[in-house]
């Protein structure tokens, strides 16, 4: 997701949120209105976009997603993997939450709320798709916006950078098997060929391309060249994100107008999942004697989602007009306000955390 350009290149800096990030929920709300309106006025255009597919890949959307993801991955330094051992307790807690708790807790919450409690209020033919979208949303941890959250809570920047780099590497190998397992458990047919194609298109190739581009920039112009490039391409990434959302809501317009409560109902398991996983990561960090400056970003990384990848996978697997795509976009809608609330909670509880943490944690950087 979009972050300050200094977040990965100079982790010691503590920038705040830029205007786009601060008002992300507002922009998403405007995209809902614009998408629904344009979908109603220009249905033929949207149908033409939906038909532009090759091997089940929608070409216009694939291009937009690449414009979103590659600039974000350009900020990640995979060389930071060498620092993982410096913060091994914090890294261990976050890995456990990201890969062993969060996807499974979302599958459980999605099945409970969407599949049972809220089922009478939802279109029956879309319920499995909604659950699939929620699973996709939780199956990969956020890899860029967490730099902003970490900076806002004065977290240890080297821990955040090394954790994000490690999560990026794990995603390459774990995303497809994890999603396939959870979709299968939820009795949702898994189109394995499309899922594997999505992983290659939206994880493997972007990661490789971004790292090659990053190393080339650093080799030719150093940090200044990297920052300059990020400054230039950041607006492109933002426009691509908003354009993708407009397309999604253009296809979802009739369904949303018919049942506007759908968005609110989909937000419930997402909100519960965020607070549950953030709280669990924070509590485990205290139990294992992790310093607060590592525990705070650990809670945020444990709770946040890589929604760009979720949107891409949902479109590839289920289509632009699917309930899965809508469910992932609801994650974008609630991202900023809910994560800002987590930042406030961990900052407000810092005295409590340090008072009750293990005695060595005040000096512990997990080395």
URQUI-V280237 format. One record per helix or strand. SS is the DSSP state (A for helix, B for strand). FROM is the first residue (numbers start at 1). TO is the last residue. If there is no record, write none. Layout:
ss->SS from->FROM to->TO
ss->SS from->FROM to->TO
This chain:
ss->A from->6 to->9
ss->A from->19 to->22
ss->A from->24 to->41
ss->A from->43 to->51
ss->B from->53 to->54
ss->B from->57 to->58
ss->A from->59 to->74
ss->A from->78 to->117
ss->A from->119 to->121
ss->A from->124 to->138
ss->B from->141 to->141
ss->A from->145 to->152
ss->A from->157 to->185
ss->A from->192 to->258
ss->A from->261 to->287
ss->A from->292 to->303
ss->B from->305 to->305
ss->A from->307 to->318
ss->A from->323 to->348
ss->A from->350 to->356
ss->A from->359 to->363
